[in-house]
């Protein structure tokens, strides 16, 4: 998979390794047998079987167990989203996760729910250089869809990485867009203040936005991507930044979170 951008600006290529976990599906409704077992159903050829545990949703979310009630009600069809540097010590990769609970009898079914997830793994240095582009791409294209039982295992476990070409953003353009947001929106100042305060204190903290702040996950990810793109290379807590959408759990580090069903009056009652 290779995606391009218009020519004429300075660009860079980003390689995304992929891993899917859940159950294999079949038929027009992509249903799964009730007796089907869980497992990794797709793995890029540059990932190893030893990566399966490291890239599991509970570990990436810092949870003992990923449960349906942890997914925000308004995000249940697509699932929760998370972006962060992988938690293993001195990791050189960042991960983008989409995880949800899907009916066994298909998208519009009413059967028993099972967990389906998809992970992108990228170089941590690419996440640091291109947060705006990567959040936009992952938000629009990373989906927790089941793989097909009809597809040969040798194909699913030697999948090529996805490759994207991203445009290098001019720092002056980023600052100009942030200045405009500071004048016209209510998210820019709190987000920048949150990141600045986090650098000073070194403490874990979560800044949560809801439906009164952003009309969609995509709008939230665009805003956060712009703020992260603005951070200087010397920002001391980059590896601790976590961007979350639709997950009713506060991650460690500096967590920027969006809960689409949350209204401003209900923020103080959000479960951690």
N, C-alpha and C positions, 0 to 999 in steps of 0.2 A: 504494500500500500504506500503510495507516494503522493503527497499533496503539494501543489505549487502555489506560489503567489505571483502577482504581476511583476514583470521584470522592470529594472530601472533603479531600484533602491538596493542598498546593501542588505544581503540576506545571510541566513545561516541555516544549516540543516540540523534537525533534531531527530534522534532515533528513539523510538518507543518500544520497549519490550512488553509483551502482553501475557497475562495469565488469567484464566477463567476458572471459577470454582462453582460447583452446583451439581445439576443433574442433566443428562442428555435428553433431548426432546425429539419428538417425531410428529408427523401428521400436519394437516393444515393449521391446526390450532397450537402447534408446538406444545403438546401435552407431554407429561412424563408419567411413567407407570408408578403407581403408589409404592411398589416394592423396590423401586430403583434406589441405588445407594448414592451417597455423596462422593465427590472426588474432584480433582483437578481435571478439567475437560479440554483445556487448550493451554499450551505453554510454548512461548517463543523458543527457538532453538538455542539462543544464547543464555537462557535461564536453565538452572539445574533443578533436579528434584528436591535438593536441599533447600531451595528457595521457597518451596510451597508453604512451609510452616512460617517462614519469615514474612510472607506476603498474605497471610490469612487475615480476613477482616477483623476478628477480635484483637489480634496483636496490633494491627495498624491503628485500631480505634482505642487501644489501651483498655480493653474490656475483658472480663473473664468469659463472657458469652454474649453474642450478638442476638438480641431478641426483637420480635416485631414491634413491641411497644416503645422501643427506642427510636423508631423512625417516625418523624413528624407526620401527622395524619395527612397533611396536604402534599407530602412528598412520597407517599407510599407506592404510587405507580412506577415512578422512575427509580426511587430509592434514595438513600443517603449518599452524600458525596464528601470526599475528604482528600486534601492535598497536603503533603508534608514531606520532609526528609525522612527516610526510613529510620525506624527507631534503634536499629542495631548500632553499637558504638562505632564511631568513625566511619559511618556509612557514606559511600560516595554516590548514592542514588536517592532520588526523590520518587515518591509514589503518588499516583492519582487513583482513587478507589471509588467505584460505584457499587453499592450493595443494597439489596432489597429482598423482600419476601414475596414470592410469586405463587399464584394458584397452580396446583399440579395439573388441572384440566385446561390451562391456557390463560391468556391475558385477561379475558373477561369472564373467566370461570368463577366458581364458588367452592372449589375443592380445597383440600388441605394446603396450607402454605408451606413452601420450602425456601431455603436461602439460595440466592443466585448472586454472584458477584463477578466483577471484572476489574483488573488492575492494569494500569500502565506503569512501567518503571523507566525512568529517564535519568540521565546523569544529573547529580545534584548541582553541578556547575551550570547546566542548561536551565534548570529551574531558577537558579539565582539570576541568570542573565535575561531570561525571557518569561517572567511570571505572568505578564498580561496576556501574551500569546498562548501560553500553555493552559492557563485557566479558561480562556475563551474556547480553545479547542476541546479540552476535556469536558467542559460544561455542555458543549453541543454534541459531542460525538462519542463520549465514553458511556456505553450502555451495558447494563447487566442482563444480557440476552443469553438464552441457553444455546449451546452448540448442538448440532444435529447428530443423532445416533447413526445416521446413514453415512456420515463422513468418516473416512478411515482414520484409525488412531494414529497411524504413521504420519498423516497429514496434519492432524490437530496438534501433535507434539513436536512438530518441526516447523511451526509457523514462522514466517519471516517477520521481523520487526516492522512496525509502521514507521514511515519516514515522512517528516513534514519540513517544508521550507518556510521559515518565519522571517518577517521583516525586522531588521534592527531599528529600534525606536530612537529617535533623537532626544536626548535629555531635555532640550529646550521645549520640544513639543510636549513631552510628558509634563513638565512644569506648567506649561501654558494650559493644558487640559485640567490640571489640578487647581490652578488659579481660578479657572472658570467654575469648577465644581465648588470651590470655597465660597464663591459669590452666589451661586444659584442652588446649591443643594445643602442638605443637612447632615450628610454622611462624611464628607471630606475632613472637616475639622476634628470630629471625635475619633476617626480612624487614625489620623496622623498623630493626634495627642496620645492615643492608646499605644501606638508603636514607640513613640518617644519616651513615654513613661515606663514602658516595659524595658527599654534599654537602660534606663536609670536605676530601676529597682531590682531587676533580675528575678522578679517574682512571677509565678504562674498567674495568668489572668485570662478572662474571656470577655469579649465584647460581642453582644448578641443583637442582631437586627431582625426585624420581622416584616410583616406585610405592610405596615404603615411606612416603612423605610424604603423597601424595594418591591416592585410589582412582580418580580420573578427571580429565580435563581440566576438566570443569565445576567440580569442587571446587577445583582450583587457581585457576581464574579468579575464583571467588567470593572466595577468600582474598586474592588479589592486589588485586582490586577494592576490598576493604575497606581494605587497607593504603594504597592510593593515594588513596582517598577521605579518609583521615585526614590526608594531607599538607597543610600550610598553604599559603595562596596565595603566600607568599614563598619556597617551596621553589625553590632556584636551578637545579636540573637537570631540571625537569619535561620539557623538550623532548628530553632525552636518554634518557628512560625507554623501554625496549622490553620488551614482554611477549610471550613466545614459548612455543609448545607444539609438541612433535613435530619440532623442527628441530635437527639435529645440527651446528649452526654458531653460534658466539658472535658476536652483533651488537656494534657499537660502542656506547659509552655505558654506561648502567646497565641490564643485561639480567636480567630475572627469567624463568627458563626451566623448563619441565617436559618431561621425557622419560619417557613412560609405561612404557617397557621397562627403565628404569634401576633397578637395585637399589642399596642403600647401599654394598655392598662393591665395586661396579664404578665408582663415581663418578670415581675418579682416572684411569680409562682412557678417559673419554668424549672423542671426537675433537672438536677445536675447529672 
